[in-house]
Amino acid sequence: MSAAPAPGTLPPAAVRHRVEHVDIDASGVVHFARHASLLETAALSDLDRLGAGIDVLAGLGLDLVVVDLRMRYQAPARFLDHLDLAVCVLHVGAASFRLSGTISRVPSGPGAEAQVLSTGVFVFGVAGRACGTARPLPEKLRTLLKECRRHADI
């Protein structure tokens, strides 16, 4: 894992996603299960950006696993909507970390505001690739995530 970035350099980085046919159900709205998948994409993108992505963990003999997931749906996303997917660190423990995420519709015109469509909370842990059993978070990952959490509190 790369060294932890300097304090104050970890602002949330939203991932932009355009709703495609694969995302929607027969009624033309994003299927409820895709919301969790889209937030996971944002979380993995942020971990990669921090130098602590799946490939880095695999190099340490670890897999990233979802331990718990909770979603709240507020409004539908529709075909060809543009969405912002953003996550932030809520808690970092010895063997897991909790992220919150938001999916928002990108404003479509002047003066329009983003609309929150869904929110979620993930608890991630790591497991040994060979045995599948829970492992403590690597110290460098814990440090990176704690710095993200500290930055979010600023």
C-alpha positions, -999 to +999 in steps of 0.1 A: +000+000+000+012+035-007+020+059+021-009+078+036-015+111+018-009+143+037-038+155+060-064+175+042-058+158+008-086+132+009-118+150-001-147+128-012-144+120-049-179+113-064-181+088-092-203+099-121-226+072-136-250+074-165-279+051-161-279+025-189-303-002-200-285-028-179-293-007-147-331-006-152-360-029-147-391-033-169-406-001-156-376+020-167-363+027-132-330+016-118-335-017-101-332-016-063-303-040-063-283-018-086-282+010-059-260-012-037-238-022-066-233+014-076-223+025-041-199-005-040-184+008-073-178+042-056-163+026-025-139+005-046-130+035-067-121+055-036-100+026-022-081+024-055-076+061-055-061+058-020-037+030-031-056+004-010-078-013-036-087-049-042-055-056-061-033-043-032-053-064-007-050-095-030-012-089-030-014-092+008-034-125+005-066-107+015-101-103+001-124-074+008-158-087+020-192-070+027-202-079+062-234-058+064-254-036+040-283-013+046-300+008+019-327+035+021-345+045-011-360+079-015-367+085-052-362+066-085-334+070-109-344+065-146-328+056-179-301+080-190-301+100-157-267+111-146-259+101-111-232+111-086-221+082-063-202+093-032-190+075-001-174+086+031-158+067+061-180+065+092-159+042+114-127+023+113-122-007+137-095-033+141-111-057+116-137-037+097-147-003+085-181+013+079-188+036+049-219+056+041-229+063+006-252+086-013-266+083-049-278+117-062-293+128-095-270+154-111-289+187-116-301+190-152-304+227-156-294+261-143-305+266-107-314+230-104-302+211-073-290+176-069-316+152-056-307+124-032-321+091-045-308+066-021-284+062+008-266+032+022-242+020+048-217-008+042-196-026+067-165-041+050-140-065+065-111-085+051-107-122+049-077-144+041-078-155+005-066-190+013-089-198+043-117-173+040-116-164+077-117-129+090-084-110+094-075-077+110-073-047+086-038-041+074-024-012+095-017+010+064-054+006+053-066+014+088-044+046+088-056+057+054-093+051+063-088+069+097-073+099+078-103+100+055-126+099+085-106+127+102-108+147+070-146+143+068-148+157+103-129+189+094 
